[in-house]
Amino acid sequence: MLTSRISFKNLKITKKKSPLVKKKLLALIKEKNEIIKSLTKDYKNNFNKKTLKKFKNTLEYRVIGMGGSSLGAQAIYDFLNFKIKKKFFFFYNLKKNYPKKNKNHTNLVISKSGNTIETIVNANLLIKKKDRNIFITENKKNYLHILAERLKADIIHHNDYIGGRYSVLSEVGMLPAELMGLNVNNFKQLNNLIKNKSFFNALISNVSSTLYFIKNKKFNSVIINYDEKSENLLKWYQQLIAESLGKQNKGLLPIISSMPKDNHSVMQLYLDGFKNNFFTFFYVNEHKSEKLNNSQILSTKDYLKNKNLQDIIFAQKKATENVFNKKNIPFRSFEIKKRNEKTLGELFCFFILETILIGKSLNLNPYDQPAVELIKQETKKLLI
């Protein structure tokens, strides 16, 4: 058990929890670190409810941003969509066909540096004269800050010390969450989690196990996802792990596998192919699920009668875990018991702490992404 809302089973290995990981975790929590602070209720966002009051009656929003500037808000929107009465549209890549202008929009334009070329291009193509705009960017005279001033837009300052992929519980994720009508304070769970021995021990054990697999050249971290609404949460996690740890010829390759679809494609490889993978099962227990129509079930499949969609998905998940156990394929498992802000906040905390601890244990800087800058520089050369 990770918390009362999340059941967690760790990777099964004989290696015990590393005392060095525990030491690093204790040191990390005590650091004057803005990323860690953003996971707590002590963090003060650079916006207030008065600032957002004029946007509260808006029913549709467009979020324009790349990577961590968008994925966190997307994860929140999809995971908690049943609670959200407003519509959010996300522009997180360059497209060839942009939606035609048929009404005024409220745009959230997000970029820490304010110079992200894809965000600049999308803002240029999407924002029209009568739109209302909120820009989240550093308090510097970067491109988007200057554009925001020219458009007389609201400007929220992005915390200088929090990189995009770590920013989900800062202004970058919490401002959209506030506009979604969610309880922002409930995402901030670290104050409670550091007092929770189950969470603390599970995190240490998980990081120790992951380091063991890296040492034994298992670099593919495959995420077996049984919840469509968690797809963007896992894409956020994918960026977090890949960009934070992929340095100095080290790192993990996070691969998201959507189930049960992938039972009919890559599962054969997972079960009988090369053995440099370890796995994460991710499942959300939905309390309401569509029931099958008994009158249309033929006698050869009688066992499907009186079942709902969730019964079938859960059976497939348990069956796959059973086969993995029989084949001694290493996996951990997250089972979400309740879909709410607190649960999502706990997951954000777990994954962020896990990533930083793995990075520090591998003597990597988990906060930078130096290689990506090379592509930005090369792109600029070609466009000049």
Secondary structure, DSSP 4 states (H G I P E B T S, - for coil): --BTTEEEE----SPPPPHHHHHHHHHHHHS--HHHHHTSTT---S--HHHHGGGTT--EEEEE--THHHHHHHHHHHHTGGG--SEEEEE-S--SSPPPP-S--EEEEE-SSS--HHHHHHHHHH--TT-EEEEEE-SS--HHHHHHHHTT-EEEEPPTTS-GGG-TTSHHHHHHHHHTT--GGGG--HHHHTT-HHHHHHHHHHHHHHHHHHHTT--EEEEEE--GGGHHHHHHHHHHHHHHH--TT---EEEEEETTGGGGTTHHHHHHS-S-EEEEEEEE--SS-PBP-GGG--GGGGGGTT-BHHHHHHHHHHHHHHHHHHTT--EEEEEES--SHHHHHHHHHHHHHHHHHHHHHTT--TT--HHHHHHHHHHHHHH-
